[in-house]
């Protein structure tokens, strides 16, 4: 495993990071490792999204339409489950 070092971090920034780490019950080192790890994982996600940029073969629905369809499907599922539960009694 490799070690990383960051020079020239202002005191107030270091303190803010240390406070955030403490709030999570982590050491500063563990907290910073989780930030670096998350950033590296996001870059993979970004690269994947960029591969699909400009494609026209996907859904053309607006976000609100997708949300409405999901909400309706969930409501239908809940109603069906409630009916099954009522019939079981």
N, C-alpha and C positions, 0 to 999 in steps of 0.2 A: 504494500500500500504506500502511496506517495504522500508526502507532507506538502501543504500549501502554506504560504506566508504572505500576509498583506501588510505592506509598510505604509506609514503615513496616515493611518486612520485617526481622524480627530477624536479627542477625548470624549466629546459629547455623543458622537456616533457610537463609539465603543460602549459607553454607558447605557445608551438606549438599547443596544443589542444585548448587553448583559442583563438588563432589566426584563426584556422580553423572554430571554432564556430562563431566567429565574421564575417568571410567571408561569412558564410551562413545566417547571420542575426539572429543567435540563441544565447541563453545564453550557458555558458559552461555546465550547468546542462542539458539543453535540448539536446545539442549535444551529451553528453555522454550517455544519456538515449537512443537516437536513435542508437548509436553504440552498446550498450548492447542489445537492442531489435533486431537489425539486426543479431547480432551474435547468439542469441537464436533461431531466425527463421532459420538461416542457419543450425544449428545443427539438426533441424527437417528434413531439406532437405537431409542432409548427411545421417541420419538414414534411410530415404526412399531409397536413392541410394544404400546403403549397403545391403538392403533387396534384391535388384535385381542383386547384384554382382554375377558373375559366371553363370547367366542364358544364355541359348543358343537359346531361342525361339523368340528373337526379330530380328530386322533388322540386316542383315549382311553387309549392304552397308557401304562403306567408307564415311567419312565426305565429301569429295569432290564430291562423287556421289550424296549424298543427296542435297548438295548445287546446283549442276548442275540441278537436277530434280526440285528443288524449283524455280530456276531462269527461267527455261523453262516454268513451270506452270504459273509463274507471267507474262512472256512475252506473252503467249497464252491468258491469261485473259485480258491483256492490249489491245491486238489486237482485241479481241472480243468486248470489251467495246468501242473501237474506231469505229469499224464497226457499232455497234448499234447507236452510236452518229451520225455518218455520214448518216445513213439511216433515222434518225429522222429529219434531216434538210430538 
